[in-house]
């Protein structure tokens, strides 16, 4: 059994709002919690005082433990305010751990800021069955959603830039930008460009100046078809104005 030190619950009648409840309770430091459930410091990564990521590789020491039960909380009656899956999940974990003294961990998804700032509100559960600190959980958590958004939008920007340059430049100019000439350095292909040559069936040992005009065009152009390539930009909030934005409308881009 874990050596959990249970936190006290300050119940108030009538039940206050979710933010009032989370503000009235002090979080247990995540270092202490990890220690209580048997994790060593090298097996998790801290994100402040109350959040951490557990190493995705389960420590070998847990292989000897008896397998537990896996309980799935699901719902199929959606409403604008949610279904209560998170609240039920946290409530079950509280009952199993706090009242039945079972080793219990609740696993729920990271909230999106879209519904958090919409009619639905937070996604940390509700009332006295919620994740705390509720505000940190609902907003950013460990920053993973923002990292995914940035990576997605970087790809979108790269596609747009490539299409723009291919639409406005001739083969020779595009090739010279991809494989530039240096006054004091020999002209050569980069490693990733050598892989493209290999994919196109062009000998990788060829010098950049030896490519034919047809090979230069084939090497330089991806010939992106904007009618078939769809890669939307994303943002983790509901911003209706962004739905009507189009790009490439300037005369210089046509």
N, C-alpha and C positions, 0 to 999 in steps of 0.2 A: 504493500500500500504506500501511496505517496504520503509524505509528511506535510500535508497542506495546512497552513494556518488560515482558518476561515476569517473572512472580513465581516464586520458587523453590518447589518442592514438597518438603516434609519427610516423606518416606515412612517408615513404621515397620511392621515385621513382628513379630507379627501385626497386622492392621489394627485400630486403636483404634475406639472408638465415634464416632458422627458429631459429638457435641458436643465430644469431645476433639480431633478433627481440626480443627474450626473454631476452637477456642480456641488451637490451636498455630500458626495461620497469621495473619499480619498482613494486613489488607485494604489494598488500594490506595485512596488518597483519590479520591473520585468526580470531583473537579475535574481531577485528573491524567488519569484515564481518559477523560473527555470531551475533554480537550485532545488526547490521543493519537489519538482517532478523528475529529478534525477539527471538533468542536463549539465554537462560541463561547459565552461565558458567558451571553449573552442568549437562548440557544437551549435552555436547560434550567433547571429550578428545583430548588434544593438542599433535601434533607430530612436534615439532619445532615451528617456528614463522608463517609458511605459510600453514600448513596442520593440519587437525583435523578429528576425526571420530565423527559423530553425533550418539547419543544414538539410538539404534535400536527400542526402545519404543518411539513412537511419543508422545510428550507431550499432555496432555489433552486439553491444551489451544488452540490447533489447531483444535480440533473437531468442534468448533463453526465456523470455517472458511468455506467459500463457496468452494466446490470442484472445482479444476481446470481441465485443459485439459492435456491429456497424449499423447504426440506425439512420435511415433516410427520412427526412421530413419534406413532404411534397404537398402541392396544392394545385387544383385545377379549376378554381372559381375566381378568376382575376377580377379585381375592382380597381378604380382609380387610386385607391389608398393602399393597395397591396392586398395580401392574403393572410398575413400573420405567420409566415413560415419562419422568419428570423426570431420573432418573439417566442414562438413555440419551441424552436431549437434551443434558445438560451434558457427558457424555462425548464426544459427537460434536463439540460446540463446542470442547472441549479438544484433540481430535485434529486438527480442521481448522485451528484457529488456532495451537496450540502446536507441532504437528509438521509440518503442511503449509504453514504461513505464509499461510493464507487469511484475508481479512477476514471474521470470523464473529461473529454475535450470536445468543445463545440467547434465545428468548421463551417464558416459561412463566407460568402464571396465579398470582395471589396466593393463598396458602394460606388455608384457613378454620381457625379455632381449634377447631372441632368435632372433626375427625379428628386434629388436632395433639395434642390432649389425650386422644384415645381410643387404641384399639389400633393404629391406623395409624401414629401418630407424625407427624413432620414431613413437609413436602412440598417440600423443597429439594433433592431428590436424595439421594444417600447415599455414604458412604465418601469417596474422594478425588474423586468427581464430584458435588459439591454446591455450592450457592450459599452464599457467606459474606458477612457474618456470618449464620449459619444461624438464630440465635435471633431476630434482628431481622426476618429475612425471614418466619419462621413466625408471629411475633407482631406484628401491627399493620402492619408495613411502612410505608406512608405514611398509614395511617389511613382509606383509602377505604371499606373494608368497614364501619367504625364509622359513617362519615358516611351511608352508604346505610341502615344499620340505624336510625339516628336519624330520617332522613327518612321511612322506612316507618312507624315507630312514631308519628311526629307525625301522619301521615294517619290511622292507626288511632285515636289519641286524639281527633282531630277528629270522626271518624265516630261514635264512642261518645258524645262530649259532645253532638253535635247530636241524636242519637237520644234521649238522656236528656231534654234540654230540650223537645223536641217531644212527648215522652210525658207530661211532667209539667206543662206550661203550656198555658193557653188561647191562642187566636190573638192577642188584643189584648196580652197580657203578652209574648208572644214577639216581636211586632212592635215593641213599645216598647223591647225590649232590643236589637233589631237596628238600629232607627233611633231612638236615644234623644232625648229632649227636653232642651235645655239652657236654663237660665234667662236667660243673657245672649247666647246665640248662636241664629241661625235654624236650625230643624230642616231637615236636607237629607240626600239619599242620597249614599253614597260612590261612587267611580268604579266599583268592582266591582258595587255594587248597581244602578247605572244599566245595566250590561250585563245584569243579571238581568231588570230591567224590560223591556229591549228584547227579550230572549229570550221573555218571557211575553206580548209584544204589548201592553204597557202603555206609554203615551206617557212618554218620559223627562223631559219638561218638567213633569210633574205634581208638585204639592207633596205631601210625605209625608202631610199631614193630609187630602188630598182622595181618597185611595184608599178604595174601598168595602170593606166587611167581607170580601166574597168575594175581592177583590184582595189585601187584607192577608194572608189565609190562604194564598192561592196564592203570594204573595211570600215568606212566612215559612217555609213548610214544604217540606222536601224529600221527606217521606213515605218515609223509608228503610225498606225491607222487610228485616228482619234474616234472613229465611229465604232471601233471594236474594242479599244483599250479604255477601260473605265477604272480609274483609281481615285476615289474621292478623298478629299481632305477631311480630317476629323477633329472635333474639339469636344472635351468632356463637359458640355453644358448644352442646354437647349437655347440656341440662338437662331430665331426664325429668319432673321435678315440674311444669314449666310446661305439659306436655301436658294435664293434668287440670284446669287453672284455667278457670273460667267467670266472666263478669262479669254485672252487672245482676241479681243474686239478692236484693239487699236489698229489704225491703218498700217503702222510699221510692222505689224505681226501677221499681215495677210499677203 
